[in-house]
Amino acid sequence: MLDSEKPKGNPVEGGSAKGSNKPDDAVLLDLYETMVLLRRFETVAQTACRKGETPGFLHLYIGEEATGAGICAHLRPTDWVTSNHRGHGHALAKGSQPRRVMAELFGKSGGICGGRGGTMHLYDKSVGLFGTNGIVAAGIGHAVGIGLGARLRGTDDIGVAFFGDGASNHGAFHEAVNLAAVLKSATVFVCENNLYATATPLSDVTLNPEIAEKAKAYGLPAFAVDGNDVFAVYQAMEAATKRARSGQGPTLLECKTYRVVGHHEGDPVVGTYRDQQEIDAWLKRDPIDMFRRRLIAEFKAADEAVLAEIDSKIEAIVADALDFARTSPPPDPSTVTRNVFAEPINPPKALAAPAAGATVVQGWLDAVRDGIAEEMRENPHIIYFGEGTGERGGSFAHTKNLWQEFGAERMVDTPISEQGFTAAAIGASATGVRSVSDLMFADFVFETAGQIFLQAAKLRYMSDGQMSAPAVIRVAGGALRSAGPHHSGLYHPMFAHMPGLIVCVPSTPADAKGLMKTALQASDPVMMIEPKALFSSKGPVPEGEHYVPFGVARIARAGTDLTIVAVGTAVHLATQAAEALEQEGISVEVIDLRTIMPLDINSVVESVTRTHRLLIVDEAWAMCGLGAEIAQSINELAFDELDAPVGRLHSLPTSHPFAPGLEQAMLLSTEKVIEAARQVTRGIAPVPMHWRVTGLAASAAADPVAPAKVSSQSAAPVAAAPGAQHASRGDGEAVTMPFGDLTVSEGTVVRWLKQVGDSVSEGEVMVEIETDKAVVEVDAPASGVLSAIDQAAGSVVPMGAELGFISRAAG
C-alpha cells in the first residue's frame, strides 16, 4: 500500500520493541484462535444487543483484537490486567470463560459478577482480570499498585493497564505513569490508540498525538507499534514483560489500532466524525485477515483446513456462550444487598474480648504511629503511601521513625499525586497487599474522590464478592487554628453516604490507635479521619494488642436527663458542656459514635430510652448531615421515648474562614453546646442555619445559638498577645514560644544560649525548643538585655506562651 493510501493514524512511529523471532507454531495458532474468539464473541453480542437481549450500554472491541491477544499471550493467571469500558476482549484474552462473560452482558446470575457489574465492570479474580472500568483512566493507577504489591510479596508478577487514547489526556494517566517510573513498578501500560475518544479525534485535543512520546517525558521506555499486527504486538510485549519481571520498571506500548464500529451500539458508524473512506481503509488492514494470510504464506504455521477447524471450534464456543447467557436465570432480587461490605464487617481480632491490662498515657500521634508499626511488624505485606511520610516523618510527624524501621519500599514517599497513589493503594490492596493512602488533609480527598467512591467502595459489590480493596484512606480532618477553607474540612457525612466505605472519626488516642489497627485487619476500605484539633491531646492507651471494633459507640459520660451524640472533637466539647450543665442540675449522657459507618444507632436508642431527650452535636455542616440522619432514625425507632423534639447543632454553613474571630463564630464551642442543650431540655429543638429558601414567602431559619460569643474552648484557640505577662516590666519585648504548624501545640525548652543580664541583638538565637517534629531555634525579637527567663530548660511550654523578656537598652 502506498503511503498516500494508508489510513489515518497508520503506525509505526516512536520506536519499536521487538522480542524474539518467530515463535513456535502453537503460539502463532493460539494468537489466531484468541483473535477469532474475540471477534466472534463481539459480533454475537452485537446481534443480541440489537435484539434488545442485553441491557445497558455495549462498547465493542471489533477491529482491535490484535492488541488484546498479543499482550495477554505473555501473561500468567497471577498477573493482573486492568481495563476500560471496551474490555470484553481483554477479559476473554486473559482467560475468562466466554459463557460467563456473555451471561454478564445479559445481566444474568451466571455472569462472572452475577449480573452486578455488566459489560463495563467485568471482574474475574480466577484469571487475574482486575476489571473493565466505566471511568476513563481509572484503572491505570491500579496496575501501578499491582506491580508494587507483587514486588513487596516477592513475586515477579506484573500489572498491565489497558486504556484508550482519550485517557492519555487525563490526569490519572500522567500521575500513574510518573509514579510507576519513579518507583520502578512492575507495570506495562498499553494504550490502544484507536484515534478517537468517543467522537473526538485525538489530533483535535492534543498538539502531540504521539502518546509514546508523552510517556518518554516521564523517563520510561515507550514504543509505538502496529496495533493491528498481532505478531508486532506480541514481540513488543515480550520485551516489556521481561523488563517488568526483572525489576527494571515499567514500559508503555502505544498500539495504533482502529475500531470499525461505533463508540457504543447505537452510535453511528459513519457520518458524524468519520467517513466511509477512512473506515474502508482500515478494513483492508483487518487484524485477523492479515494474520491469517501470514500464517499460511509467511509463517507456514497452518493451512486453510487447520484455520477452518479453529474457526469451527470458536463458533461452537460462542454458540454455547450465547445459549448459556439466554438460559441463565436472572439474579434473585432478595440478594440485592449482598456483598456491599464483608460479613462480618469486623475482623476477628476486633471482636475478641480485650485483655485486661495496664495503660500508658500517650499522645494521639504516638499512639496511632505505634498501632501502625505493630501491624506492619506482624504483616510484612503492608505498604504506606504518602507525600513526605517517609524519611521526613509526615507533615504532622505522624509517621515519625516508620521509614527508618520499615524502609522505603514499604513507607513509600510519593509525588504530589493523590489520585495516582490512592489508585495504586487500591490496586495493591485488592491483590494481596494491605495499603494506606495518606492524603494529609481531608480536603485533599477530592483530588482522588473517584478512586475512593467509584473504585474502592464499589469493588466488592461490582465483583460480586470476588474482590475487595481493604485500603485505609488516612486524613487529618476538622478545623484548627485558621487553616482556612482548603485545610479545615471534615466531610464524614459525605463519605458515609457511599455504600461500601467504613468511616471512622475517633476522639481519643486509645480509640484512634484501636480503630487504625482494626482498619489494617479489615476486609473493606476504611476512611480514617483523625481530627487535627486532637493531635496534641493525650490519654490512657492500653498496652499491648488493642483493637476497637467498627460500629460500637462509647458512653463517654453517663447521664439521665439528656443524651448528646457527638464524634471527634465535638465529643470533648459535649463533655465539657455536660460538666457545666451538671452545676445547673442537668445530667447529660455523652455518646461517642467513634464510627459513622457502621452507625451504632442502637446505643443511641438505648440512651434515649433513659434520658428521653436528644441533641446531636457535629462539626460537619447540617445539610443532609449526621444530625439529620440520627434525628430521623430516632423518630423512626424511638419516637415514643422522646419528651422533646430532637435538637441538632452544627458548624455554620460557610467555608472555613481564615480570621480567628470569624472562624470561632462559624465553629462549635462549649458555650454553643450548653445553650443548645438547655433549649432541648426546655422542649425547644435548635434549628440549624442551613437552608436557603427560594420561591416561598419565608425567611431562612435563624440560628438559635448566637455565634457572637467567642469561646476559649472552641476548636481554634487564640493565644494571648505577646508581652502581656510582662507589661509591667517597662520598655521591652517578650520572647515567646513560636507558632509552628497546625498540630504542634507545645514544646520543651532544651537550653538557653543566653543568660539573664546578657546583651542580645535582634535576630540572634537565644533558646532552643524541641517539638514533636523538630528542634526550633528562637531568635531575639529585639536588641537589648535579657532581663528575665520564665521557662527554664526542661519546661514544657504551650505555643504563644512567653519564655522570657528583653529589656531595651536605655538611650
HUMO-V591097 format. One record per run of one state. SS is the DSSP state (A for helix, B for strand, O for the rest). FROM is the first residue (numbers start at 1). TO is the last residue. Records with the same first field share a line. If there is no record, write none. Layout:
SS = FROM-TO / FROM-TO
This chain:
O = 1-2 / 6-24 / 51-64 / 73-79 / 83-87 / 95-97 / 106-107 / 109-123 / 128-128 / 132-139 / 153-158 / 170-170 / 184-186 / 194-195 / 198-199 / 206-210 / 217-220 / 227-229 / 246-250 / 257-275 / 284-286 / 298-303 / 328-329 / 331-332 / 336-347 / 352-358 / 379-381 / 387-401 / 407-410 / 414-417 / 430-433 / 448-448 / 463-470 / 478-491 / 497-501 / 505-508 / 520-525 / 535-537 / 543-553 / 558-561 / 567-568 / 583-587 / 593-594 / 598-600 / 612-613 / 619-625 / 642-646 / 651-659 / 667-669 / 682-726 / 730-731 / 737-745 / 753-758 / 761-764 / 771-774 / 780-783 / 790-795 / 799-801 / 808-811
A = 3-5 / 25-50 / 65-72 / 88-94 / 98-105 / 125-127 / 140-152 / 165-169 / 171-183 / 202-205 / 211-216 / 230-245 / 276-283 / 287-297 / 304-327 / 333-335 / 348-351 / 364-378 / 402-406 / 418-429 / 442-447 / 449-462 / 492-496 / 509-519 / 532-534 / 569-582 / 601-611 / 626-641 / 660-666 / 670-681 / 727-729
B = 80-82 / 108-108 / 124-124 / 129-131 / 159-164 / 187-193 / 196-197 / 200-201 / 221-226 / 251-256 / 330-330 / 359-363 / 382-386 / 411-413 / 434-441 / 471-477 / 502-504 / 526-531 / 538-542 / 554-557 / 562-566 / 588-592 / 595-597 / 614-618 / 647-650 / 732-736 / 746-752 / 759-760 / 765-770 / 775-779 / 784-789 / 796-798 / 802-807
